[in-house]
Amino acid sequence: MWGLFTLLMFISTLKHNNALQFVFASLTILFWLLAIGEFTGNTTVTVIAGYEGIICGLSAIYLAMADVINETYGREIVPVGKPLIK
């Protein structure tokens, strides 16, 4: 259920910066990997999901840092990318 919700949220991020798109794409992948690991009982998939969670978390930290720094200085200092859809 959360994987589907996050996928729909990812679609809406296509009008936002690439960093936010990456956070939601990696979160969508994370939720689906966790669901697959839970339903199949495959611990390898669950471990891969754990690494994906680390990637997702680090990208979210980067995005938060970029938002604060860029907003503070009124210009893009930390790059976040352009939207795919205008």
C-alpha positions in Angstrom: 0.0 0.0 0.0 2.8 2.5 0.9 4.7 1.6 -2.2 1.7 2.5 -4.4 1.1 5.7 -2.5 4.8 6.7 -2.8 4.7 5.9 -6.5 1.8 8.3 -7.0 3.7 10.9 -4.9 6.8 10.4 -7.1 4.8 11.2 -10.2 3.9 14.5 -8.7 7.6 15.3 -8.0 8.3 15.3 -11.7 7.4 19.0 -11.6 10.0 19.5 -8.8 13.8 19.3 -8.6 15.7 16.1 -9.4 16.9 15.7 -5.8 13.2 15.4 -4.6 12.5 13.0 -7.5 15.4 10.8 -6.4 14.2 10.7 -2.8 10.7 9.6 -3.8 12.0 7.2 -6.5 14.3 5.5 -4.0 11.6 5.5 -1.3 9.2 3.8 -3.8 11.8 1.2 -4.5 12.5 0.7 -0.8 8.8 0.1 0.0 8.4 -2.4 -2.8 11.6 -4.2 -1.8 10.4 -4.4 1.8 7.0 -5.8 0.7 8.6 -8.4 -1.6 11.0 -9.4 1.1 8.2 -9.8 3.6 5.8 -11.7 1.3 8.5 -14.1 0.0 10.5 -14.5 3.2 13.6 -13.8 1.2 16.2 -12.2 3.6 18.4 -11.2 0.7 15.8 -8.9 -0.7 15.3 -7.5 2.8 19.0 -6.8 3.1 19.0 -5.1 -0.3 16.1 -3.0 1.0 18.2 -2.0 4.0 20.9 -0.7 1.7 18.3 1.1 -0.4 17.0 2.7 2.8 20.4 4.0 3.5 20.6 5.5 0.0 17.2 7.0 0.4 18.0 8.5 3.8 21.3 10.0 2.7 19.6 11.5 -0.4 16.9 13.0 1.9 19.5 14.5 4.2 21.2 16.0 1.1 18.0 17.5 -0.1 17.2 19.0 3.3 20.7 20.5 3.6 20.4 21.9 0.1 17.0 23.4 0.8 18.2 25.1 3.9 21.4 26.4 2.4 19.9 27.6 -0.9 17.0 29.3 0.9 19.4 31.0 3.4 21.6 32.4 0.6 18.7 33.1 -1.8 20.4 31.3 -4.7 21.4 27.7 -5.6 24.7 26.9 -3.9 24.0 23.2 -3.4 22.7 21.8 -6.7 19.3 20.0 -6.7 18.6 19.8 -10.5 15.8 21.0 -12.7 12.3 19.6 -13.0 11.7 17.0 -15.7 8.3 18.6 -16.5 7.8 22.3 -16.6 
